[in-house]
């Protein structure tokens, strides 16, 4: 399949820059192919920004970065109308959201009003400024980051906005051998601020991305697999560990990402293993643990593992 060939080429090029980030980079690519957005959670210095910049370069997409801060206003992100005294007219100043790949760095540091300005863009692929509806470019891919450790001066994302993210990916510290390879590369002169020197070769363009999405649309999903997705969602709503289970949007997200995931693996059909691989990144930010479960040390991923263990896998 063409999608598999392109995915392998993208991952091969990304290895010139990224070390030990094969799985999160693949899931980032799956989210892009499925037309969703990604929330990256990890401590500072774990290559989250580098991953976003690398993907943007490899798909030849326009890339912009917004540093979210407590004083950031919605107009700083989406844009505003500016009055020009010389012409006596208002002129639209477009914000950084008018791009193809947008990195929202430390999104939970922005106040709720600014976070809400992202909702329309992420869901509708448009923004409204002074009553004027403006379409965003295609593709439009938001990669947001947040720090799971430092909460002082932050505004936790509400459930409604978390639900707009297709995946929540957890970026942990690398193993010792991976970190050693990173040190070797920097010793040999690698500079994360100068990716051109890494000789990255663009692999995909927006037209090729559209062709991949057509191929993904034709991926087969058997009735038994559809029922399996629905059963997982229903079981999450009955789980004694959860206050809030998966939404219908979560079920749809698993379906769409499973089709993209299968195509990246070179298959024209979805398997139950594809569903299992995607349940955690799709659900972990959409469910709410009961307080007693948290006291017991349960995490969202552990609770989801229990749910998967209770749902019968189709043959």
Secondary structure, 3 states (H helix, E strand, C coil): CHHHHHHHHHHHHHCCCCCCCHHHHHHHHHHHHHCCCEEEEECCCCCHHHHHHHHHHHCCCCEEEEECCCCCCHHHHHEEEEEECCCCEEEEEECCCCCCEEEEECHHHCCHHHHHHHHHHHHHCEEEECCEEEECCCCCEEEEEECCCCCCCCCCCCHHHHCCCCEEEEECCCCHHHHHHHHHHHHCCCCCCCHHHHCCCCCCCHHHHHHHHHHHHCCECCHHHHHHHHHHHHHHHHCCCEEECCCHHHHHHHHHHHHHHHHHCCCCECCHHHHHHHHHHHHCCCCEECHHHHHCCCCHHHHHHHHHHHCCCCC
